[in-house]
Amino acid sequence: MKQQRKQADGSPPKMVFLSIRKILIGSFAIILFVPTLLLAYFSYQTAKEKIDDQMVMAAEENLNLLNAMLDSFVEGKKQSTDLLSQSLPDLSLVQSGNGTNIGSNDQVRNQLVTVKATHDDVEMVFIGTEAGLYMDSAEVTKIATDYDPRKRGWYTQAKENKGSAIVTSPYISAATGNLIVTIAKETPDGQGVVGLSVQLVKLAEITKNVRIGEEGYVFLSDSSRKYVYHPSYEAGEEAEQTATTDQLYAAESGYFSFNSSNDQSGMRMIFQTNDMTGWKLAGVMYEQEVEGEASTIFQVTLIVLILSIIVGALLVIYIVLSVLRPLRRMNDGSLRIAEGDLSTDIEVKQMNEFGVLSTNFNKMAGSLRTLIHQVNENAMQLAAASEQLTANSEHISTSSEQISHTIEEVAHGSVQQVERVQDTRNEMNDMASQLSHIASRADDVTAAAGSAQVTATDGNEAIQTAVTQMNSIGQKVKTLSDDVSGLGQRSAEIVKFAQVITDIASQTNLLALNASIEAARAGEQGKGFAVVASEIKKLAEQSSNSAQQISQLIAAIQKDTQVTVTSMELVSSEVQSGVSLVDDAGSSFQEIMDSIAAVALQIDKVSTAAGQMSGNAANVLQAIEVVSGISEDAAASIQQVAASTKDQLLSMQEVASASTMLSKMAEELQDTVGKFKI
């Protein structure tokens, strides 16, 4: 099929709707009417030509009969003339009477009268002699006394045609006024010419009675274009010089068509030439007679045509209805399907191509019903799954927000812990410096016991300050230990939340897998759901991985926190020992103040204790450095956990948005499928 050209705006060209009814009726009308009309037309034309040929043949036969009759008529007169020319006595016996050209001889006259008496259509029998005498069969010859037959046409023509009878052109008889013709022949001895003046009235009557068709006629004219007989012209009248007469005299025989000079009606002329006389025998018939004869056949043909059209039209109606009815049923069925009604099948009333097509159409509708039913069930399952996924996503989002808030609080506590550890480290640095100073002072006390009282007083004050500071260090170390313990407890809570996230991600992954399976069942319509389910599955896997990372980080933090707690317990123990030693130092200074003598004995112990305290302070400082590094690492880890938690929250929000869209698409699919009636 050729591709249709598009319009300028890009839209396909509009197609003109042409119904099957119009196509069938038009096709059958062409098949019915065109051959029938052509058959009727050619039948009429053939019949008309046959009638025309028959009328022409009839006219030719009539002309042949008339021509034969004319030959017989002329031949009989020629024979009479020939017999007369041979039976006459010697014309030299004819004598002139009374000095005129009128001859006289009884024997000759008797023969002339006898011949005249035997021929009713002979008006006169006469002779002309070489001597210029003239005799006829009339009782009284009524011609001029100086009449010279030798100067007449019949005489000269007969002389020119020795041994043959001649026929003159018709002319009007002076005696009777009738049209006559002279048949003359020279006598065997050449002494004269005998002739018969033959009336053409009977020939005209015969010609008049010859009919060409109903209204046609026959006429005779001689070689000089004078009418021997014509129903519209006088005998002897010369024909007008027209194209018709020119055609008539242009050939020996034939026929041609012409228009009447009166009413311009179509006419046809069939003509022949008589060999004996050279006359034209012409038959004229009217074209309308041919059409009139053919009209009867035309009427019969028309009746047959009308009956054929009626029968053909009834047959066409039956065929068209037998085609349109199943098509209309199929069209109604397709309209019901287009409107979503798949509950009704097309009624199959006949087993032909349309019946097979209707059966296949019903099978297609059944397949659509099954497909719509399956799509409807899948849509319902998809809608339920999407709603459950939406609820789980919202729950996970809420949990993720709580975890994020908790992680932020833990991060804030970690920052504070780092700051406190820094403060503790600074104080321990001060304490270590002071212990070093105490040790130095103890050595000085050993060297200058004399000034012990004053120095003891200062030392007592320094010891009191150290006691205060050691108590403060102990309190801060205890606070740091409590904070680190709290960090361990919150880390345990984070592990629980991470476990919740892992469980939720597993459920989400399972739901996404179910959604992918249902989308695969939905085929083309579930491709969009399959993509969304795949994205949900990826987000669930990311959430599970992030939760595992969080669990690993929290486990590391718990381990470091445990180490920090242990170290802090050691620091706390050392601080308590330091406090106890400082208290002992204070007691010693009190004893020094009470008894200067005992100072010398205790100064070594003080120096030794001071050295131990300095070493313990260094150890405490080193432990605090370790706690500071662990706290900083824990703070960084907690910051990473907070960032991962935020990412997890964003991912769950995306999952919730995708599940909401999936639920909406499932509802739209249910609405679309709900439009179908199965």
C-alpha positions in Angstrom: 0.0 0.0 0.0 1.4 3.4 -0.9 2.1 5.9 1.8 -0.3 8.7 2.0 1.2 12.2 1.6 0.8 14.4 4.6 -0.7 17.9 4.6 1.4 21.0 5.2 0.7 21.0 9.0 2.0 17.4 9.3 -1.4 15.8 9.9 -2.5 13.0 7.5 -4.9 14.0 4.7 -8.6 13.7 5.4 -10.1 10.7 3.6 -13.5 10.9 2.0 -15.9 8.3 3.5 -17.3 6.0 0.8 -19.7 3.4 2.1 -19.7 -0.2 1.0 -23.4 0.3 0.0 -22.5 3.0 -2.4 -19.6 1.0 -3.8 -21.7 -2.2 -4.3 -24.7 -0.3 -5.7 -22.4 1.7 -8.0 -20.5 -1.3 -9.1 -23.6 -3.4 -9.7 -25.3 -0.5 -11.4 -22.4 -0.2 -13.8 -22.3 -4.0 -14.3 -26.1 -4.1 -14.8 -26.8 -0.9 -16.7 -23.7 -0.5 -18.9 -23.9 -3.9 -20.6 -27.7 -3.8 -20.7 -27.7 -0.3 -22.2 -24.9 -1.2 -24.6 -26.7 -4.4 -25.6 -30.0 -2.5 -26.1 -28.2 0.2 -28.0 -26.3 -2.2 -30.3 -29.4 -4.4 -30.7 -31.4 -1.4 -31.7 -28.6 -0.2 -34.1 -28.2 -3.7 -35.5 -32.0 -4.1 -36.0 -32.1 -0.6 -37.5 -29.3 -1.5 -39.9 -31.0 -4.8 -40.7 -34.3 -3.0 -41.4 -32.5 -0.3 -43.4 -30.8 -3.1 -45.4 -34.1 -4.9 -45.9 -35.8 -1.7 -47.0 -32.9 -0.9 -49.4 -33.0 -4.5 -50.7 -36.8 -4.2 -51.1 -36.4 -0.9 -52.9 -33.7 -2.4 -55.1 -35.9 -5.3 -55.9 -38.8 -3.0 -56.8 -36.5 -1.0 -59.0 -35.2 -4.2 -60.6 -38.8 -5.2 -61.3 -39.6 -1.8 -62.7 -36.4 -1.9 -64.7 -37.3 -5.3 -66.1 -40.8 -4.1 -66.8 -39.4 -1.1 -68.6 -37.1 -3.3 -70.6 -40.1 -5.5 -71.4 -42.2 -2.5 -72.4 -39.5 -1.0 -74.6 -38.4 -4.4 -76.0 -42.0 -5.2 -77.0 -42.3 -1.9 -78.8 -38.9 -2.4 -80.4 -40.0 -5.8 -81.7 -43.2 -4.3 -83.1 -41.2 -1.6 -84.7 -38.7 -4.1 -86.1 -41.5 -6.3 -87.4 -43.2 -3.4 -89.0 -40.0 -2.2 -90.7 -39.5 -5.7 -92.2 -43.2 -6.2 -93.3 -43.7 -2.9 -95.1 -43.7 -3.0 -98.9 -41.2 -1.0 -100.8 -41.5 2.6 -99.6 -40.7 3.8 -103.0 -44.4 3.0 -103.8 -45.5 5.8 -101.4 -46.6 8.7 -103.5 -47.0 12.3 -102.6 -50.6 13.5 -102.6 -51.7 16.9 -103.9 -48.1 18.1 -104.0 -47.5 17.9 -100.3 -45.1 15.9 -98.1 -47.9 13.7 -96.9 -47.5 10.3 -98.6 -50.2 8.0 -99.8 -50.3 4.2 -100.2 -53.1 2.0 -99.2 -51.0 -1.1 -98.5 -48.6 0.8 -96.3 -51.4 2.6 -94.6 -53.3 -0.6 -93.8 -50.2 -2.1 -92.1 -49.8 1.1 -90.0 -53.4 1.0 -88.9 -53.1 -2.7 -88.1 -50.1 -2.2 -85.9 -51.9 0.7 -84.2 -54.9 -1.4 -83.6 -52.9 -4.1 -81.9 -51.3 -1.7 -79.4 -53.5 0.2 -77.0 -50.6 2.3 -75.7 -49.4 3.3 -79.1 -50.7 6.7 -80.0 -49.4 6.8 -83.6 -47.7 4.5 -86.1 -45.9 6.4 -88.9 -43.1 6.3 -91.5 -40.8 8.7 -93.1 -39.2 8.1 -96.5 -36.0 9.2 -98.0 -38.1 11.2 -100.4 -39.3 13.3 -97.4 -42.7 11.9 -97.4 -44.6 11.2 -94.2 -47.5 8.8 -93.4 -49.2 7.8 -90.2 -52.1 5.6 -88.9 -54.4 8.4 -88.3 -57.5 8.8 -90.3 -56.6 12.4 -91.0 -53.0 13.4 -90.9 -52.8 16.6 -88.9 -49.4 17.9 -89.7 -48.1 20.7 -91.9 -48.0 20.0 -95.5 -44.3 21.0 -95.7 -43.4 18.6 -92.8 -40.1 17.0 -93.5 -39.5 13.8 -91.5 -35.9 13.7 -92.4 -35.2 16.7 -90.2 -36.7 15.1 -87.1 -34.7 13.6 -84.4 -36.3 10.2 -84.5 -35.4 10.0 -88.2 -31.8 11.1 -87.9 -31.2 8.9 -84.8 -32.7 5.8 -86.6 -30.5 6.5 -89.6 -27.5 6.8 -87.4 -28.3 3.5 -85.6 -28.7 1.3 -88.7 -30.2 -2.0 -87.9 -31.2 -1.0 -84.3 -34.3 0.6 -83.0 -33.9 3.8 -81.1 -35.9 5.4 -78.3 -36.2 9.1 -78.2 -36.6 11.3 -75.1 -40.1 11.7 -73.8 -42.1 14.6 -75.0 -45.6 15.9 -74.9 -47.8 14.8 -77.7 -49.2 17.8 -79.7 -52.3 15.8 -80.5 -53.3 14.4 -77.1 -51.1 16.3 -74.6 -49.9 13.0 -73.2 -46.3 12.2 -72.6 -45.0 10.0 -75.3 -41.8 8.5 -76.6 -40.9 7.5 -80.1 -39.4 4.2 -81.0 -38.0 4.2 -84.5 -36.0 2.0 -86.8 -34.6 2.2 -90.3 -36.2 -0.1 -92.9 -33.9 -2.9 -94.1 -33.7 -1.4 -97.6 -32.8 2.0 -96.1 -35.7 3.7 -98.0 -37.1 5.1 -94.8 -37.7 4.9 -91.1 -40.7 3.5 -89.3 -41.7 4.7 -85.8 -44.2 4.2 -83.0 -45.3 7.0 -80.7 -45.9 5.1 -77.4 -47.8 6.7 -74.6 -46.2 6.5 -71.2 -49.4 6.8 -69.2 -49.5 3.1 -68.3 -45.8 3.1 -67.5 -46.4 6.1 -65.2 -49.3 4.2 -63.6 -47.1 1.2 -63.0 -44.3 3.4 -61.6 -46.8 5.2 -59.4 -48.0 2.0 -57.9 -44.4 1.0 -56.9 -44.0 1.8 -53.2 -40.7 2.2 -51.3 -41.7 1.6 -47.7 -44.9 3.3 -46.6 -44.4 6.8 -47.9 -41.6 6.4 -50.3 -42.0 6.7 -54.1 -40.3 5.9 -57.4 -39.7 8.3 -60.3 -38.4 8.0 -63.8 -36.3 10.5 -65.7 -34.6 10.4 -69.0 -30.9 11.0 -69.8 -31.6 14.7 -70.4 -32.9 15.1 -66.8 -36.6 15.3 -67.8 -39.1 13.5 -65.6 -40.9 10.6 -67.2 -42.8 10.2 -64.0 -42.5 12.0 -60.6 -45.3 12.4 -58.0 -44.3 16.0 -57.4 -43.4 17.2 -60.9 -45.2 17.3 -64.3 -44.2 14.7 -66.9 -41.6 16.2 -69.2 -40.5 18.8 -66.7 -36.8 19.2 -66.5 -35.2 18.5 -63.0 -33.5 21.3 -61.2 -29.7 21.4 -61.2 -29.1 20.4 -57.5 -26.5 18.3 -55.7 -29.1 15.5 -55.5 -29.6 15.3 -59.3 -25.9 15.6 -59.8 -25.4 12.6 -57.6 -28.2 10.8 -59.4 -26.6 11.2 -62.8 -23.0 10.8 -61.6 -23.2 7.0 -61.5 -25.1 4.2 -63.1 -26.5 2.9 -59.9 -26.2 3.3 -56.1 -27.8 5.0 -53.2 -27.2 8.1 -51.1 -28.8 10.2 -48.4 -30.0 13.7 -48.7 -32.4 16.2 -47.0 -35.8 17.0 -48.3 -36.0 20.5 -49.8 -39.3 21.0 -48.1 -38.9 20.1 -44.5 -35.2 19.1 -44.4 -36.2 15.6 -43.3 -33.7 12.8 -43.9 -34.2 10.8 -47.1 -32.4 8.2 -49.1 -32.4 7.6 -52.8 -31.7 4.2 -54.5 -31.2 4.5 -58.3 -30.5 2.4 -61.4 -30.0 3.2 -65.1 -32.0 1.4 -67.7 -29.7 0.0 -70.4 -32.2 0.3 -73.3 -33.3 3.8 -72.7 -30.6 5.4 -70.5 -33.4 6.5 -68.1 -32.9 6.8 -64.4 -35.1 4.7 -62.2 -34.9 6.1 -58.6 -36.6 5.1 -55.4 -36.9 7.6 -52.6 -37.6 6.5 -49.0 -37.7 8.4 -45.7 -35.2 7.8 -43.0 -38.0 8.1 -40.4 -39.6 5.0 -41.8 -36.5 3.1 -40.9 -36.6 4.6 -37.5 -40.3 3.9 -37.3 -39.8 0.3 -38.2 -36.9 0.1 -35.7 -39.0 1.8 -33.0 -41.0 -1.4 -32.6 -37.9 -3.3 -31.9 -36.7 -0.4 -29.7 -39.9 -0.7 -27.7 -39.5 -4.4 -27.2 -35.9 -3.9 -26.4 -36.8 -1.1 -23.9 -39.4 -3.4 -22.3 -36.8 -6.2 -22.0 -34.3 -3.7 -20.7 -36.7 -2.4 -18.1 -37.5 -5.9 -17.0 -33.9 -6.9 -16.9 -33.1 -3.8 -14.9 -35.9 -4.6 -12.4 -34.8 -8.2 -12.1 -31.2 -7.1 -11.9 -32.1 -4.4 -9.3 -33.9 -6.9 -7.2 -30.9 -9.2 -7.4 -28.5 -6.4 -6.6 -30.7 -5.4 -3.6 -30.6 -9.0 -2.4 -26.8 -9.2 -2.8 -26.2 -5.8 -1.3 -28.4 -6.6 1.7 -26.7 -10.0 2.1 -23.4 -8.2 2.3 -24.5 -5.1 4.3 -26.4 -7.0 7.0 -23.5 -9.0 8.3 -21.3 -5.9 7.9 -23.8 -3.9 9.8 -23.8 -6.5 12.6 -20.0 -6.5 12.6 -20.0 -2.7 12.7 -22.5 -2.6 15.6 -20.2 -5.2 17.4 -17.1 -3.1 16.8 -18.9 0.0 18.0 -19.9 -1.8 21.2 -16.3 -2.9 21.7 -15.1 0.7 21.0 -17.5 1.9 23.7 -16.1 -0.8 26.1 -18.9 -3.4 25.9 -17.3 -6.8 25.4 -20.3 -8.8 26.8 -22.2 -9.4 23.5 -21.1 -11.6 20.6 -22.1 -11.0 16.9 -24.9 -13.3 15.7 -23.7 -15.6 13.0 -26.6 -16.3 10.6 -24.8 -17.8 7.6 -21.7 -19.8 7.1 -19.7 -18.0 4.4 -16.8 -15.5 4.4 -18.9 -13.1 6.5 -19.8 -15.9 8.9 -16.2 -16.9 9.3 -15.2 -13.3 9.8 -18.0 -12.9 12.4 -16.8 -16.0 14.2 -13.2 -14.8 14.2 -14.5 -11.4 15.4 -16.3 -13.1 18.3 -13.1 -15.0 19.1 -11.2 -11.7 19.1 -13.8 -10.2 21.5 -13.5 -13.3 23.8 -9.7 -12.9 23.8 -10.2 -9.2 24.7 -12.6 -10.1 27.5 -10.0 -12.6 28.9 -7.2 -10.0 28.5 -9.3 -7.2 30.2 -10.2 -9.5 33.0 -6.6 -10.5 33.6 -5.5 -6.8 33.4 -8.3 -5.9 35.8 -7.1 -8.5 38.4 -3.5 -7.4 37.9 -4.5 -3.8 38.3 -6.2 -4.6 41.5 -3.2 -6.5 42.8 -0.9 -3.7 41.7 -3.1 -1.1 43.4 -3.0 -3.1 46.7 0.7 -3.6 46.4 1.3 0.0 45.6 -0.8 1.1 48.6 1.1 -1.2 50.9 4.4 0.0 49.4 3.2 3.6 50.0 2.4 2.9 53.6 5.7 1.1 54.2 7.5 4.0 52.5 5.8 6.5 54.7 6.6 4.4 57.8 10.3 4.1 56.7 10.4 7.8 56.0 9.1 8.6 59.5 11.6 6.1 61.0 14.4 7.6 58.9 13.5 11.1 60.1 13.6 9.9 63.7 17.0 8.2 63.1 18.3 11.3 61.4 17.2 13.5 64.3 18.8 11.0 66.8 22.0 10.9 64.8 22.1 14.7 64.8 21.8 14.7 68.6 24.5 12.0 68.9 26.7 14.1 66.5 26.1 17.1 68.7 27.0 15.1 71.8 30.1 13.8 70.1 31.2 17.4 69.4 30.6 18.3 73.0 32.5 15.2 74.1 35.5 16.2 71.9 35.4 19.7 73.4 35.3 18.2 77.0 38.2 15.9 76.2 40.2 18.8 74.9 39.5 20.7 78.1 40.5 17.6 80.1 43.7 17.4 78.1 44.5 21.0 78.8 43.9 20.6 82.5 46.0 17.5 82.6 48.8 19.4 80.9 48.5 22.0 83.6 48.4 19.3 86.3 51.5 17.6 84.8 53.3 20.9 84.8 52.3 21.5 88.4 53.4 18.0 89.4 56.8 18.7 87.7 56.9 21.9 89.7 56.1 20.0 92.9 58.9 17.6 92.3 61.3 20.4 91.7 60.1 22.0 94.9 60.5 18.8 96.8 64.2 18.8 95.7 64.5 22.4 96.7 63.0 21.5 100.1 65.6 18.8 100.5 68.3 21.3 99.8 66.8 24.2 101.8 65.0 22.7 104.7 65.7 25.9 106.5 63.1 27.8 104.6 60.6 24.9 104.8 58.2 26.8 107.0 57.6 29.5 104.5 57.8 27.1 101.7 55.5 24.7 103.5 53.0 27.4 103.8 53.2 28.0 100.1 53.2 24.3 99.5 50.1 23.9 101.6 48.3 26.4 99.5 49.6 24.8 96.3 48.5 21.4 97.7 45.1 22.8 98.4 44.9 24.1 94.8 46.1 20.8 93.5 43.5 19.0 95.6 40.9 21.3 94.1 42.2 20.7 90.6 42.5 17.0 91.1 38.9 16.9 92.3 37.9 18.9 89.3 39.9 16.5 87.0 38.2 13.6 88.7 34.8 15.1 88.2 35.6 15.9 84.5 37.0 12.4 84.0 33.8 11.0 85.5 31.7 13.2 83.3 33.7 12.2 80.2 33.2 8.5 81.2 29.5 9.0 81.6 29.4 10.8 78.2 31.3 8.0 76.5 29.0 5.5 78.2 26.0 7.5 76.8 27.7 7.4 73.4 27.8 3.6 73.7 24.1 3.4 74.6 23.1 5.7 71.7 25.3 3.7 69.4 23.3 0.7 70.5 20.1 2.6 69.7 21.5 3.5 66.3 22.3 -0.2 65.7 18.6 -0.9 66.4 17.4 1.8 64.0 19.8 0.5 61.4 18.4 -3.0 61.9 14.9 -1.4 61.4 16.1 0.2 58.2 17.5 -3.1 57.0 14.2 -4.9 57.7 12.2 -2.2 56.0 14.6 -2.3 53.0 14.1 -6.1 52.8 10.3 -5.6 52.8 10.6 -2.9 50.2 12.8 -5.1 48.1 10.3 -8.0 48.4 7.4 -5.6 47.4 9.4 -4.3 44.5 10.0 -7.9 43.4 6.3 -8.6 43.6 5.5 -5.4 41.6 8.0 -6.4 38.9 6.3 -9.9 38.7 2.9 -8.3 38.3 4.2 -5.7 35.8 5.7 -8.6 33.8 2.2 -10.2 33.8 0.6 -7.0 32.6 2.8 -7.0 29.4 3.1 -3.8 27.5 0.8 -1.9 29.9 3.0 -2.9 32.9 6.3 -1.7 31.5 6.0 1.6 33.4 5.3 -0.3 36.6 8.3 -2.6 36.0 10.6 0.5 35.7 9.2 2.0 38.9 9.5 -1.3 40.7 13.1 -1.7 39.5 13.9 1.8 40.8 12.2 1.0 44.1 14.3 -2.2 44.3 17.5 -0.2 43.7 16.5 2.3 46.4 15.8 -0.6 48.8 19.2 -2.1 48.1 20.8 1.2 48.6 18.9 1.6 51.9 20.0 -1.9 53.0 23.7 -1.1 52.1 23.5 2.2 53.9 22.0 0.5 57.0 24.8 -2.1 56.9 27.4 0.7 56.6 25.8 2.5 59.6 25.8 -0.8 61.6 29.5 -1.3 60.8 30.3 2.3 61.7 28.3 2.1 64.9 30.1 -1.2 65.8 33.4 0.5 65.3 32.3 3.4 67.4 31.1 1.0 70.1 34.4 -0.7 70.1 36.3 2.6 70.3 33.9 3.8 73.0 34.5 0.6 75.0 38.2 1.2 74.8 37.6 4.8 75.8 35.5 3.8 78.8 38.2 1.4 79.9 40.8 4.1 79.6 38.7 6.6 81.4 38.2 4.1 84.2 42.0 3.8 84.5 42.3 7.6 84.3 39.6 8.0 87.0 41.5 5.5 89.2 44.7 7.3 88.7 43.0 10.6 89.4 41.6 9.2 92.6 45.0 8.1 93.5 46.3 11.6 92.6 43.7 13.1 94.8 44.6 10.8 97.6 48.2 11.6 97.2 47.5 15.3 97.2 45.4 14.8 100.3 48.4 13.0 101.9 50.6 15.9 100.8 48.3 18.3 102.5 48.5 16.3 105.6 52.2 16.2 105.3 52.3 20.0 104.9 50.1 20.2 107.9 52.5 18.0 109.9 55.4 20.1 108.5 53.7 23.1 109.8 53.1 21.3 113.1 56.5 19.8 113.2 59.3 21.1 111.1 61.5 18.3 112.3 59.4 15.7 110.5 59.7 17.5 107.2 63.1 16.2 106.5 62.0 12.7 107.0 58.9 13.0 104.8 60.5 15.1 102.0 61.9 12.1 100.4 58.5 10.5 100.3 57.0 13.7 98.9 59.6 13.8 96.2 59.1 10.2 95.3 55.3 10.6 95.3 55.7 13.7 93.2 57.7 11.8 90.7 55.1 9.0 90.6 52.3 11.6 90.2 54.3 13.2 87.4 54.6 9.9 85.7 50.9 9.1 86.3 49.9 12.5 85.0 51.9 11.8 81.8 50.1 8.5 81.5 46.8 10.2 82.1 47.7 12.8 79.5 48.6 10.1 77.0 45.3 8.3 77.7 43.4 11.6 77.3 45.2 12.1 73.9 43.9 8.7 72.9 40.4 9.5 74.1 40.6 12.7 72.2 41.5 10.9 69.0 38.8 8.3 69.5 36.3 11.0 70.2 37.3 12.9 67.1 37.0 9.7 65.0 33.7 9.0 66.7 32.5 12.5 65.9 33.6 12.1 62.2 31.9 8.7 62.0 28.7 10.1 63.5 28.8 12.9 60.9 29.1 10.3 58.2 26.2 8.4 59.8 24.2 11.6 59.8 25.0 12.2 56.1 24.1 8.6 55.3 20.9 8.9 57.3 19.9 12.1 55.3 20.6 10.2 52.1 18.5 7.3 53.3 15.8 9.8 54.2 15.9 11.3 50.7 15.9 7.8 49.1 12.9 6.8 51.2 11.1 10.0 50.2 11.8 9.1 46.5 10.5 5.6 47.2 7.4 7.1 48.8 6.9 9.5 45.8 7.4 6.6 43.3 5.0 4.4 45.3 2.4 7.2 45.3 2.8 7.5 41.5 2.6 3.7 41.2 -0.6 3.8 43.2 -2.0 6.6 41.0 -1.1 4.7 37.8 -2.7 1.6 39.3 -5.9 3.5 40.0 -5.9 5.0 36.4 -5.4 1.5 35.1 -8.3 0.3 37.1 -10.5 3.2 35.9 -9.5 2.4 32.3 -10.2 -1.3 32.6 -13.4 -0.5 34.4 -14.7 1.2 31.3 -14.9 -2.2 29.6 -18.0 -4.3 30.1 -17.2 -8.0 30.2 
